[in-house]
Every structure is written in C-alpha cells, then in structure tokens.
Amino acid sequence: MRLIVAAFATLLALPGLAQAYVGPGLGLGAMVVILGVLVSLGLAVFALVWYPLKRRRAQRQAAREQKSG
C-alpha cells in the first residue's frame, strides 16, 4: 500500500507536458491583467494611507491658523 501511495505521489510531483500554446496576444493580455491588479492594489493601499494623513495635516494647519489668527 505504501508503494502505491509513494508511486502516486511521485507521478503527481512530476511535471507533464502541457498540450497548449500560449500565443503572444494571450501572454501579453495576461501580463497586463496581472499588472493592472497589482497597480490597483498599490493605489488602494496608497489611498488608505495618504488621505487620513492629508486630513490630519489640514486639521493641524487649521488649528495653527486659528491659534495665531
């Protein structure tokens, strides 16, 4: 039984031939989609960090102007 499980695990670990062709259009499209997802995630993180900092800076500046004014 162990021999069968070991043989099955070995066969699953070996790469097989992919009987498919990824042309330049599909490859470029996939890369653009991945790049778009990464850029949108980066912009989301930037927005979550930047806008609260911007609001806090504006509040501090308003408080300073109110003190000195």
C-alpha positions in Angstrom: 0.0 0.0 0.0 2.9 2.4 0.8 4.4 1.6 -2.5 1.2 2.6 -4.3 0.9 5.9 -2.4 4.6 6.7 -3.0 4.3 5.9 -6.7 1.1 8.1 -7.0 2.8 11.0 -5.1 5.8 10.7 -7.4 3.6 10.8 -10.5 1.8 13.8 -9.2 5.0 15.7 -8.5 6.5 15.1 -12.0 5.6 17.8 -14.5 3.7 16.7 -17.6 3.5 18.2 -21.0 1.0 21.0 -21.4 -0.6 20.3 -24.7 -1.4 24.0 -25.2 0.1 27.1 -26.9 0.0 30.5 -25.3 0.4 33.0 -28.1 1.7 36.5 -27.8 -1.7 38.0 -27.5 -2.8 35.8 -24.7 0.5 36.1 -22.9 0.6 39.9 -23.2 -3.1 40.1 -22.1 -2.4 38.0 -19.0 0.6 40.2 -18.1 -1.4 43.4 -18.5 -4.2 42.0 -16.3 -1.7 41.0 -13.6 0.0 44.4 -13.8 -3.4 46.1 -13.6 -4.4 44.2 -10.5 -1.1 45.0 -8.8 -1.3 48.7 -9.6 -4.9 48.9 -8.4 -3.9 47.2 -5.1 -1.0 49.6 -4.7 -3.2 52.6 -5.3 -5.7 51.3 -2.8 -3.0 51.0 -0.1 -1.7 54.4 -1.1 -5.2 55.9 -0.7 -5.8 54.2 2.6 -2.6 55.8 3.9 -2.5 59.2 2.2 -6.0 60.6 2.7 -6.1 60.2 6.5 -2.7 61.8 6.7 -3.8 64.6 4.4 -6.9 65.2 6.6 -4.8 65.2 9.8 -2.4 67.7 8.3 -5.2 70.0 7.2 -6.7 69.9 10.8 -3.3 70.8 12.3 -2.9 73.6 9.9 -6.3 74.9 10.6 -5.6 74.7 14.4 -2.4 76.7 13.9 -4.1 79.4 11.9 -6.8 79.6 14.5 -4.3 80.0 17.3 -2.2 82.6 15.5 -5.1 84.4 13.9 
